[in-house]
Structures are given as structure tokens and as C-alpha cells.
Amino acid sequence: GAVVSQHPSRVICKSGTSVKIECRSLDFQATTMFWYRQFPKQSLMLMATSNEGSKATYEQGVEKDKFLINHASLTLSTLTVTSAHPEDSSFYICSAQIYGTKLYEQYFGPGTRLTVT
Amino acid sequence: AQSVTQPDIHITVSEGASLELRCNYSYGATPYLFWYVQSPGQGLQLLLKYFSGDTLVQGIKGFEAEFKRSQSSFNLRKPSVHWSDAAEYFCAVGAGSSNTGKLIFGQGTTLQVKP
């Protein structure tokens, strides 16, 4: 149980276009989801915290107009990279916290590799 | 501010040998500490966690970690490494206010296992 999926697993887009990444909790409800960004051989950096039905909370330095997050249901959160540029190329990972469970009990998706050409 | 440091970027051990991955944290109060493993194509998997109580924590896959407050450390150990343990390992600390669930990760340690 406690499986989180991400779609797509990898995507290539042209500079200036937008791309949407989906994060789904397959067998549980998640009131809170987190979005991370990981550069090659580096750590995961938290981008934003997404709560179902409310606006996402972005970490300092993350452009909320560029990285649009929507958590419309208890099983789905989306990250849209708008007007993507090559510097947005990265590995994006989501995690989901099971509703009603202990704090920090998060389950991670397999990640989405974004390449902007 | 909270932070996590993993001093070793890359470690190579022989299969069957013991392993210790280092993790140091910076946090004002008693931290919530975690070790995750990341394998290619798979999501991060929780190996173990420390919230309170016994400072020696047992996890999955034969891993254990010891919380040492005096050294601000939470090192991960395994007595005998298997080839399948080759992966990226991340130490993390729970951050922010008590109800946010935010995690701060270290830089990661890549474990290579020699046959």
C-alpha cells in the first residue's frame, strides 16, 4: 500500500512552452503533498507544500507564477512549469502525506525528469 | 536554520563488509530524523526514523541508525552490505513548525558495492 505515482516519468519540451506533471496517491487520501526539485547528484529541495482545497505554500526563492501547483482532490496534485526554460530542466519529485497519519509520514513518487530544449 | 550534512558524497564498500554513512544535523530542539534510500526509477523509500526514545533505531533491510545528541549525528549502519544496497542514501530532518511535515534533506551519499 501507500503508492504514489507521477506522470509523465520523463518529458521533453521546447523552451517557452508549459508542461504539467501529475502526482497521484493511488491507494490512500493525501491532504498534503510536497513538491521537490532535485538536480543531478544533489539533494532534494522542497519547492512547495500543497494542501487539498487551498493555495500552495511556496518556499523562499521559488517563483509561484512559474511553478503552478493545484491540489484539487485528495488524490491528485499537479505541478505546471509555465514558460519553461532550459534552467528548469531537473528531476521533480512529489510526496504525499496520508490523511490522519503521523506527521512526516510521507510517501514519494518515482519522479519526473524534465528536459527543456 | 535547520540543515543536514552528509560529509561523504560517494562511498565504495565490498559486498559483505560493514557500512556506515554519516549524517550531521543542525537543529535547535530535539529533531525528527530520517534515512531514505533512492534507487533509479523508484521513489525514495524510508529506511528508518527517529522521533524520540531509544537512540538506536532499527529499520528495514537490516539497517540501523544511532542518534547522538552530543555529536548532532544520526549515522546509518549495516553490518553486512549486499550488492542490492547500491543506491543513493539521504538523511533528512523534519523542519518548520510542528504541523507542516516539511523535510530538509542532506546532499546524499552514493553507495557503490564491489563484488
Chai-1 contact restraints between the chains, C-beta under 6 A:
chainA,res_idxA,chainB,res_idxB,connection_type,confidence,min_distance_angstrom,max_distance_angstrom,comment,restraint_id
A,T32,B,G101,contact,1.0,0.0,6.0,A-B,restraint_1
A,S43,B,F105,contact,1.0,0.0,6.0,A-B,restraint_2
A,S43,B,Q107,contact,1.0,0.0,6.0,A-B,restraint_3
A,S43,B,G108,contact,1.0,0.0,6.0,A-B,restraint_4
A,L44,B,F105,contact,1.0,0.0,6.0,A-B,restraint_5
A,Q97,B,G101,contact,1.0,0.0,6.0,A-B,restraint_6
A,L103,B,G101,contact,1.0,0.0,6.0,A-B,restraint_7
A,Y104,B,Y32,contact,1.0,0.0,6.0,A-B,restraint_8
A,Y104,B,G94,contact,1.0,0.0,6.0,A-B,restraint_9
A,Y104,B,G101,contact,1.0,0.0,6.0,A-B,restraint_10
A,F108,B,G43,contact,1.0,0.0,6.0,A-B,restraint_11
A,F108,B,L44,contact,1.0,0.0,6.0,A-B,restraint_12
A,G109,B,G43,contact,1.0,0.0,6.0,A-B,restraint_13
A,P110,B,Q42,contact,1.0,0.0,6.0,A-B,restraint_14
A,P110,B,G43,contact,1.0,0.0,6.0,A-B,restraint_15
